[in-house]
Amino acid sequence: MIALAALIVEAAVGYPHRWWHPVMGVGTLIDRFERRWNRRRRREGAALVMLLVGLSVVLGLAIERLGTIVTVAVATTGLAQRSLHDHVAAVARLLASADLDAARSAVAMIVGRDTDTLDEAGVATAAIESLAESFCDGVVAPALGLLLFGLPGLLVVKAINTADSMVGHRTPELRAFGWASARADDVVNFVPARIAGALIALAGQGGWHEMQRDARRHASPNGGWPEAAMAGALGRRLGGAVSYDGEPAHRAVLGDGPRPDAADLTRALRLYRTACLLLWILVGIVPWVG
């Protein structure tokens, strides 16, 4: 029941941001190795992934030997229920108060797209998409890793996710070196993405059709599942034109209906909370079934 305990504790108290976070250490390690190893070849990137997996397993096994309380405490640092909710809720409050400039600044903290010229619908869309996709990456995937493989499983998921976010980009400098990190992230999130989508659809009592129809339109093999489910559950249209560093881009259109507004972002947060509760139930039931 360690996974369930970690989910409940993290949701209740979050993580003290003034403390050093393990992901910061992983990020520092990845940055150093990228600088030293990146010769624009895949084999160095693959070696980085293997190193991260090995270190995560060794560290996780060592921490588990310290006992259940320590294991639960460390596991909470790999879950993002509370922090994700708080970041998106801040955007929702600012949109609801019609402070668009502040809402743009707040959503810029959780998305990579340009936000300076977003209107209300653009800010709401960005926040809802981040909420749905991060429900998979930051909550469901690490929780399932913890449930199935213990603390080593959670740490492996977080290390791979961090590597993907740092080097898994299709730029000339990182396309080859980050290939293994991006593919590893696709693998570890394959099942969690579909479970996350199902939980969102259950929470919203809808979204199944949109998820099945639209998920594969997404550029990511996994991101479309929770995002399309959220679009369907809300009855709103996500995706569309965006820009990154001033360069126009297009995200696949997911769902039907009008673009979301501030009220829809608040609804999305309610769906998210219900989906988290459903995840708790799933995590609590699985050990008894097994």
C-alpha positions in Angstrom: 0.0 0.0 0.0 3.0 2.2 -0.3 1.8 3.7 -3.6 -1.6 4.6 -2.1 0.0 6.1 1.0 2.4 8.2 -1.2 -0.4 9.5 -3.3 -2.5 10.5 -0.3 0.4 12.2 1.6 1.5 14.1 -1.5 -2.0 15.3 -2.2 -2.4 16.5 1.4 0.9 18.2 2.0 2.6 18.5 -1.4 6.4 18.9 -1.4 8.4 21.7 0.5 9.8 23.6 -2.5 12.6 25.1 -0.3 14.1 21.6 0.0 16.3 20.0 -2.6 14.3 17.9 -5.0 15.6 14.7 -6.4 14.6 15.7 -9.9 17.0 18.7 -9.6 19.8 16.3 -9.0 18.8 14.2 -12.0 18.6 17.3 -14.1 22.1 18.4 -13.1 23.4 15.0 -13.9 21.8 15.0 -17.3 23.0 18.4 -18.1 26.6 17.5 -17.2 26.6 14.3 -19.3 24.9 16.1 -22.2 27.7 18.6 -22.3 30.4 15.9 -22.1 28.9 13.1 -24.2 26.8 14.8 -26.8 28.5 14.1 -30.1 25.2 14.1 -32.0 25.2 10.3 -32.0 22.5 7.9 -30.7 24.9 5.6 -28.8 25.9 8.3 -26.3 22.3 9.1 -25.7 21.4 5.4 -25.2 24.3 5.2 -22.7 22.8 8.1 -20.7 19.5 6.4 -20.5 21.1 3.1 -19.3 23.1 5.0 -16.7 20.0 6.8 -15.4 18.0 3.6 -15.2 20.8 1.8 -13.4 21.4 4.6 -10.9 17.6 4.9 -10.3 17.3 1.2 -9.5 20.3 1.2 -7.2 19.2 4.3 -5.3 15.6 3.1 -5.1 16.6 -0.3 -3.6 18.9 1.4 -1.1 16.2 3.8 0.1 13.7 1.0 0.4 16.0 -0.7 2.9 15.5 2.3 5.2 11.9 1.4 5.8 8.4 2.2 4.8 8.1 5.7 6.2 11.3 6.9 4.4 10.2 5.1 1.2 6.8 6.9 1.3 8.4 10.2 2.0 10.8 9.9 -0.9 8.1 8.6 -3.2 6.0 11.7 -2.7 8.7 13.7 -4.3 8.1 11.8 -7.6 4.4 12.6 -7.7 2.9 15.9 -8.9 -0.8 15.8 -7.9 -0.7 18.8 -5.6 1.8 21.0 -7.5 0.1 20.4 -10.8 -3.2 21.3 -9.3 -1.9 24.4 -7.6 -0.2 25.7 -10.8 -3.2 25.3 -12.9 -5.6 26.6 -10.2 -3.5 29.8 -10.1 -4.1 30.3 -13.9 -7.8 29.6 -13.4 -8.1 32.2 -10.6 -6.3 34.9 -12.7 -8.5 34.2 -15.8 -11.6 34.3 -13.7 -10.6 37.7 -12.4 -10.0 38.9 -16.0 -6.3 39.5 -15.3 -5.1 38.2 -18.7 -1.5 39.4 -18.5 -1.0 37.7 -15.1 -2.7 34.6 -16.4 -0.3 34.5 -19.4 2.6 34.7 -17.0 1.2 32.0 -14.8 0.6 29.6 -17.7 4.0 30.2 -19.1 5.4 28.4 -16.0 3.8 25.1 -17.1 3.9 25.2 -20.9 6.6 25.6 -23.5 4.7 27.5 -26.1 4.7 31.3 -26.5 2.1 32.9 -24.2 2.6 36.7 -24.6 -0.2 37.0 -27.2 -2.6 34.4 -26.0 -6.3 35.4 -25.5 -8.5 33.9 -22.8 -9.2 30.8 -24.9 -5.5 30.3 -25.7 -4.5 30.5 -22.0 -7.3 28.1 -21.0 -6.4 25.7 -23.8 -2.7 25.7 -22.8 -3.5 25.1 -19.1 -6.1 22.3 -19.8 -3.7 20.5 -22.2 -0.9 20.7 -19.7 -3.2 19.5 -16.9 -4.3 16.5 -18.9 -0.9 15.5 -20.3 0.9 16.1 -16.9 -1.7 13.9 -15.2 -0.1 11.1 -17.1 3.5 12.1 -16.9 3.5 13.5 -13.4 0.9 11.4 -11.6 -0.3 8.2 -13.3 3.1 7.0 -14.7 5.1 7.4 -11.5 2.3 6.0 -9.4 2.1 2.9 -11.5 5.9 2.6 -11.5 5.8 2.7 -7.7 2.9 0.3 -7.5 4.4 -2.3 -9.8 8.1 -2.0 -9.2 8.5 -0.2 -6.0 10.6 2.9 -5.5 13.0 1.9 -8.2 10.2 1.9 -10.7 9.1 5.4 -9.7 12.6 6.8 -9.9 13.2 5.2 -13.3 10.0 6.9 -14.6 11.0 10.3 -13.2 14.6 10.0 -14.5 13.4 9.1 -18.0 10.8 11.8 -18.0 13.3 14.4 -16.9 15.8 13.2 -19.6 13.1 13.5 -22.3 12.2 17.0 -21.2 15.8 18.1 -21.2 17.3 16.4 -24.3 14.5 14.7 -26.1 14.1 17.5 -28.6 14.3 17.4 -32.4 16.9 20.2 -32.7 20.1 19.6 -34.7 22.1 19.4 -31.5 19.8 17.0 -29.7 18.0 15.0 -32.4 20.5 12.0 -32.2 21.6 12.3 -28.6 18.1 12.7 -27.2 16.6 9.9 -29.4 16.9 7.2 -26.7 15.5 9.5 -24.0 12.4 10.3 -26.2 11.8 6.7 -27.1 12.2 5.5 -23.5 9.7 8.1 -22.4 7.3 6.9 -25.1 7.7 3.3 -23.7 7.2 4.1 -20.0 4.2 6.3 -20.7 2.5 4.0 -23.2 0.2 2.2 -20.7 -0.1 5.1 -18.2 -1.3 7.5 -21.0 -4.2 5.2 -21.9 -5.1 4.6 -18.2 -4.9 8.4 -17.6 -7.3 9.0 -20.5 -9.7 6.3 -19.2 -9.7 7.9 -15.7 -10.4 11.3 -17.1 -13.3 9.9 -19.2 -14.7 8.1 -16.2 -14.4 11.3 -14.1 -16.2 13.3 -16.7 -18.7 10.6 -17.7 -17.7 11.2 -21.3 -14.8 11.6 -23.7 -14.5 8.0 -24.7 -15.5 8.7 -28.3 -13.2 11.6 -28.7 -10.3 9.7 -27.1 -10.6 6.8 -29.5 -11.1 9.1 -32.5 -8.6 11.9 -31.9 -5.8 10.5 -29.7 -3.7 9.3 -32.6 -3.8 12.7 -34.3 -1.5 14.0 -31.6 2.2 14.4 -32.4 3.0 12.3 -29.3 2.0 8.6 -29.2 0.9 9.1 -25.7 -0.1 12.8 -25.0 -3.2 12.6 -27.2 -5.0 10.1 -24.9 -5.5 12.2 -21.8 -5.8 15.4 -23.8 -8.5 14.0 -26.1 -10.4 12.5 -23.2 -10.3 15.8 -21.4 -11.5 17.6 -24.6 -14.4 15.2 -24.9 -15.3 15.2 -21.2 -15.5 19.0 -21.3 -17.2 19.2 -24.7 -14.6 21.6 -25.9 -11.9 21.8 -28.6 -8.3 21.7 -27.7 -5.2 22.0 -29.9 -4.8 24.2 -33.0 -2.3 26.9 -33.9 0.5 27.8 -31.4 4.0 29.2 -31.6 7.3 28.2 -30.0 10.1 30.8 -29.8 8.3 32.9 -32.3 8.0 30.0 -34.8 4.4 29.1 -35.8 3.4 25.5 -35.1 0.2 23.4 -35.2 -1.1 21.0 -32.6 -3.7 18.5 -33.6 -7.3 19.5 -33.0 -8.8 17.3 -30.3 -12.5 17.2 -29.5 -15.4 19.2 -30.8 -17.3 22.4 -29.8 -16.0 25.9 -28.9 -12.6 26.7 -27.5 -12.5 26.7 -23.7 -12.8 29.7 -21.4 -12.0 30.4 -17.8 -15.1 28.5 -16.6 -14.0 25.4 -18.5 -10.6 25.5 -16.9 -12.3 25.4 -13.5 -14.3 22.4 -14.7 -11.1 20.7 -15.9 -9.7 21.1 -12.4 -12.7 19.4 -10.9 -12.4 16.5 -13.4 -8.7 16.3 -12.5 -9.4 16.0 -8.8 -12.0 13.2 -9.5 -9.6 11.4 -11.8 -6.9 11.5 -9.0 -9.4 10.0 -6.6 -10.2 7.2 -9.1 -6.4 6.6 -9.4 -6.3 6.2 -5.6 -9.1 3.6 -5.8 -7.3 1.8 -8.7 -4.0 1.7 -6.8 -5.7 0.5 -3.7 -7.5 -2.3 -5.4 -4.7 -3.7 -7.6 -2.7 -5.3 -4.7 -5.8 -7.2 -3.5 -6.6 -8.4 -7.0 -3.0 -9.6 -7.5 
